[in-house]
Amino acid sequence: MFSVQKWKCSWSMVTTVASIIVLVSVVHLFLFPVAPSLDYFSARQVQYKCVPINSSLEQSTDHVWENKPQGLNLDHRFPTDLHNGVVYRNAPWKAEIGRWLSGCDAIATEVNIVETLGGRRCKSDCSGQGVCNHELGQCRCFHGFSGEACSERLNLSCNYPGTPELPYGRWVVSICSAHCDTTRAMCFCGEGTKYPNRPVAEACGFQMNLPSEPEGVKLTDWAKADLDNIFTTNGSKPGWCNVDPAAAYDSKVLFKEECDCKYDGLWGRFCEVPVESVCINQCSGNGHCRGGFCQCYNGWYGTDCSIPSVVSPIGEWPKWLKPAHLDIPSNEVTGRLVNLNAAVEKKRPLIYVYDLPPEFNSLLLEGRHFKFECVNRIYDERNATLWTEQLYGSQMAMYESILASPHRTLNGEEADFFFVPVLDACIITRADDAPHLSLENHTGLRSSLTLEFYKKAYEHIIEKYPYWNRSAGKDHIWSFSWDEGACYAPKEIWNSMMLVHWGNTNSKHNHSTTAYWADNWDKIPSDRRGNHSCFDPAKDLVLPAWKRPDVTSLSAKLWSRPRENRKTLFYFNGNLGPAYTSGRPEATYSMGIRQKLADEFGSTPNKEGKLGKQYAEDVVVTPLRSENYHEDIANSTFCAVLPGDGWSGRMEDSILQGCIPVVIQDGIFLPYENMLNYESFAVRIREDEIPNLIKILRNINETEIEFKLTNVQKIWQRFLYRDSILLEAERQQTGFGRVEDWAVEFLQQSDDDVFTTFLQVLHYKLHNDPWRLELAHLKKDYGLPPECLIRIK
């Protein structure tokens, strides 16, 4: 349907509308760009399509309705497995959840949603130093700029105030003896040098003291600049700012080894190659990534430039807004086109993503001093993707998937959930990057600084948007990716759903469990934090950590290695604490769990030359880094899942290599544990049972072991961020015609991944959380028969 109301407008307005009408005439024929040879969008969606009808319980296949049911008898229709789980889409869920998903999620239909595209303008078009949010008519200013029109230039110092003893101030990551770019608090060579834009990061600009012992390390003297060397043009001295890369690569000149290329957007030993920086969704093809902040093209906005305005070409709209019927209203006062309504068919759950001010996301990316911080990828000299080992990269992966999902909506009135994108992984890793981040106001506690960011985001959304109060925030979603998850969430947002990696219910460990003092939250006063637990299984969800796409492991199908090839009974490789060389010195590290395990079953001699009291040849508990870590796990039947400074990535390592996880952390939930039926694929051991661990495992019969291994092999993709990886694969092919080996490997996978599992959880919660009855008056179309809706009968 296309309708046009009465118009009071200029001829320019008529011309604009006429062009829109021409485009609308082909509204169902949106001309996509030439499709790539590999259909990434279809590959992303295929994992959530309905699958065949029931088969027998013994085959552990999915239960799906062929047609909409006339009435539901879920208990009878979907019986449980050996451990009271119900299988849906290859995964054993807790019985009630699995039955609802089998009977209802599988038959959900699309509903008609009206999306409104904004047309509000910003003052002075943000002075060219920001992006206009066309929904609110407010500027989102780039790093170093502020004000209503982004016209105020900030002075972000690289250094703390100097003293006679420390002329450049006390140490901070941004400390600078050369030229400080005060829009970003970053240090460069500056004018007058051959390479003025070459970074002079941290130790590069200061003198180094030689070690006092033969095998010692050099120490930086933060009180003494090393300008004579870094600015030298004498090739026999260790220079930097005037060093020619070609001459240095040919060893014709010296250079200072402490100088390197830490900042994003530059590549090469001498930062001589400009490359693409990392932005959210790489600006969706509708903008330029400037160091982490998307500078959107005209008419586009949002953190990833994915939201069109009324002036954006319809054919270029994102896939989650296509196809659409358009309705163009008019502003009766000015005749200006202020918004555009587009009716789109979508499946619930629908997620509204707040376009927060950039200090909560984009500025944190643009201003980071180490290119690897808080991101899951960087780009090399070919602008090819290099995936990182950053476990916290999951936060970025999830954010990107939500923004590009067909479950995203711009209509807050129709939304089922509201995502608040605060990137705490960037806040914490950047806490001591520069003086303007104000860590000193929080007595050095990164946990306290991060809490303040979340509180400010909360204050922003309750001031600017009407959605929080309708449920007291219960339909809002926040992401906490750091070691202890939402332990330091401000009390004001605790009603909401928390996405975390650390599911500590505080039933046993009711205090901060990290051994790193700066992340400890025990000292945060209750008037800021409240007295909430770190995790509430009734409302929150633990998500898997990020794991780098490993083509070798995937192509070798380590996850599918059969039982007879898994010769090691039990495996753990990691830091075992102070009893071992290079072990963490704190007795409280891992809450002492790793230390207890090593004391009983250590397979590597400790500092005293002792093995574990119950050492066995088929049990590996070692701190020695393995050269074939994934192979070692794939050769094991059971693998330990133990905490570190909070969560660790051991659950993901186990599942992705097909090993049965053995969880030892009392009262602390693992990924999806309040949703999936862990007894069907994992083993839980109480901390006080550690001395009996191996005896317990040896007593598990072969039928049970095979049953658990089979289930691990069915759910392993639910611990991969496949959707986010395929988004990047699509960008690489569209932008560079490049199809890397990792893209090919992931395109071959089709089972549900992290993001699809997340959507399934939301769909279940949408119709089964009791508080949803409070919103019954909204009378939305949910695309489900009445029997599936939350007890509104």
Residue, then its C-alpha position, 0 to 999 in steps of 0.5 A: m500500500f502506498s498513500v500520500q496525504k495532503w501536501k503543503c510544500s515547495w517545488s523542491m519537496v515535490t521533486t523529492v517526493a516524485s523521485i520517491i514515487v518512482l522508486v516505490s513503483v518497484v517496491h517489491l523489486f528492490l534491485f540488489p547489487v549483483a549477488p556474490s557467488l557465495d550467498y552469505f545472507s542465505a547462509r546466515q539465515v539457513q540455520y534458523k529454518c524449520v527442519p523435518i518432522n519428528s523421528s524416534l527419541e533414540q535418534s535424538t532428532d528435532h521435534v517440529w510441527e508440520n502444520k500449525p497445531q489446533g491444540l498443544n499437548l507439549d508434554h505428550r508430544f515431546p518426551t524427554d531424553l535419558h536426562n530429562g532434556v527435550v531436543y530442539r534443532n539438535a540441542p538438548w534443552k531443559a524440558e519445558i523450554g525444549r517443548w515450547l520451542s519444538g511446538c511454537d518457535a518452529i511454527a512462528t510466522e512473519v508479522n507486519i511491522v511499520e518501520t519509521l525512517g527519520g528525517r530530522r536534521c542536525k544543527s550545522d550538519c554537525s560541522g563535518q565533525g560528527v554524524c547526525n542521528h536523524e531520529l532525534g536530530q542530534c549530533r554524534c561527535f567524533h573523538g575530540f569534538s563536542g557541542e550541539a553542532c560538534s563545533e567545539r574542539l576538545n583538548l585531550s592531553c596525552n600526559y598527566p600534569g608534570t612535576p620536577e621529578l616527572p616532567y611528562g607526568r606519571w605513566v599512562v598508556s598515552i604518555c608522550s614526549a613528541h607531538c600529542d594529537t589532542t583530539r585523540a590523546m595519541c602520540f605521533c612524530g609530528e611536523g618537522t619529521k619525515y614521517p609526521n603521522r608515525p606513532v610514538a607510542e608509549a616507551c618509544g619516546f623515552q630512554m631505556n635503562l639497560p638490565s642489571e642482570p645478563e638475562g634481565v629486561k630493559l626498563t623505561d625511564w618515564a622521566k627522560a625523553d629519548l628525542d635525540n634518538i627518535f628524531t635523529t637523521n643519523g642512520s647509525k643511531p637508533g632512530w624512528c621518525n625519520v627512518d626510511p622503511a626500505a632502508a631499515y628493511d635492508s638493514k642499512v639504518l638502525f631504528k629503535e626496537e621499542c617503537d612499533c605500530k600499535y595504533d589501528g589503521l596502520w600496518g608494517r614495522f614502520c607504520e608505512v601502510p595505511v589499512e582499514s581500521v575496525c568499525i562496527n560492521q565496517c560501517s555497513g558499506n554506507g560510511h568510512c571507518r575513521g579509526g573505529f568511528c563510522q563517518c556515515y555518508n549523507g542520509w545514513y546514521g547509527t553506530d554502523c551507518s546501517i539506518p537510512s533516513v528519508v533521503s537514503p536511496i531505497g534500493e540501498w536500504p539494508k536487507w532487514l528493511k526489505p521488501a517494504h510498502l511505503d507510506i509518506p506522511s507530511n508535516e502540515v506546518t512546514g511541508r518538510l518530509v520528516n519521516l517515512n513509514a515502511a511496512v516490513e514483514k518480520k518474525r519475532p522476537l523483535i529487537y530495538v537497538y539504542d543509538l547511544p551517544p558515541e562515548f559508549n561505543s564508537l569513541l571507545l573504538e576510535g580512541r584505543h591505543f592498541k589495535f587488538e583491544c576489545v575487537n575480534r579482528i584487524y586488517d593486514e596490508r591487503n585489508a584482509t581479515l586477521w581474526t584475534e584471540q581476544l576472548y572479549g571479542s564476543q561482545m562486538a560479534m553479538y552487537e554486529s549480528i543484532l544490528a544486521s539481523p532481520h529481527r532488528t526493528l526501528n519501531g520501539e512500540e513493536a519491539d519485544f526487547f531493547f538492546v543497550p550497546v555499551l562496550d565494557a570490554c573497551i572501557i576496561t581495556r582502555a581504562d588507563d589509556a589516557p587521562h581524560l578517561s578519569l580512572e583516577n576518580h575511581t581510585g584505580l578500580r576499573s570496575s567502578l569506572t565501568l559501572e559509571f559508564y553503564k549508569k550514564a547510558y541508563e540515564h540517557i535512555i530514560e531521558k531521551y526515550p519512553y521505553w524503559n518505564r513500560s516494564a521498569g527495564k525488564d525488556h532491556i538487554w545489557s552486555f557485560s563481557w568482562d571477567e566477572g560479568a554483571c557483578y558491578a552493574p549499577k543497581e538501576i539496571w538490575n531488572s534487565m536481562m544481562l548477557v555475560h560470560w560469568g554466571n555467578t549466582n553468589s550462592k557460594h562465592n558471594h564476593s569478588t572472585t578476581a585476583y586482579w585488584a583493579d577489577n575487584w568490585d567488593k569496594i564499590p559502595s551499595d548505594r551505587r551497585g546495590n546488593h544484587s548477585c552477579f547473575d540471575p538464572a531467571k532473567d540472565l544468559v551466559l554466552p560463549a566467549w569469542k574463539r578465533p575461527d580455526v580453519t585447521s580444527l574445523s577442516a580436521k573435524l576435531w569435534s567429531r573425533p570418535r570415542e576410541n580415538r580419545k585416549t586421554l581420560f581427563y585433560f587440562n592445560g593452563n595456569l596452575g598458580p604459585a606452585y609452578t614456574s611462571g604461575r600466577p602468584e595469588a593464592t586466590y587465583s581461580m578461587g584456588i580450584r586450579q591449585k587443588l586440581a594440580d595438587e591431586f592430579g598434576s602431571t608436570p612437576n611443580k617447583e618442588g619437583k612433585l607430581g600430583k598425589q593421584y598422578a595417572e598416565d591418562v590424566v593430563v593436568t599441566p601448566l606447560r603450553s601445548e603446541n597442539y592444544h586443540e589436538d590434545i583436547a580432541n584426543s581427550t574424553f573429558c576436559a576441565v572447565l575451571p575459572g580464571d579471574g572469573w570466567s575462562g574460555r575452557m568451556e568453548d575449547s572443550i565443546l569445539q573440540g568435541c570433548i565432554p566438559v567437566v565443570i568445577q565451579d560451584g554456583i556459577f553457570l556456564p553458557y546457556e546452562n539455564m536453558l540447555n540441559y547440561e546433564s545431557f552433554a556435560v559433567r558437574i563436579r562439586e569443588d569439594e569432590i575434586p579429590n574424587l574426580i578421576k574415580i567419578l569419571r572412571n565410573i561413568n559407563e560407556t553408554e553414558i559417555e557415548f551419549k554425552l559425546t554425541n550431544v557435544q558433537k550436535i551442539w558445538q556450533r552453538f559455541l561459534y559466532r558464525d553469523s558475525i563471521l559470515l557478515e565479515a566474509e560477505r564484506q570481504q567478498t563485496g569489497f575486495g572480491r576475496v573469499e578466504d579459507w575461513a569463509v569457505e569453511f564457515l559457509q559449510q556449517s549450517d547448524d544453529d550458532v550463538f546468535t541463533t541460540f540467543l534468538q531462540v532464548l529470547h523467543y521463549k522468554l517473550h512468551n514464558d516470562p511471567w512479568r510479560l503479562e504486564l504488557a498484555h494490553l499492548k495486544k501485538d501480533y506475535g505470529l503464533p497460535p493462542e496456545c503458544l502465547i503467555r497464558i493470556k487465554 
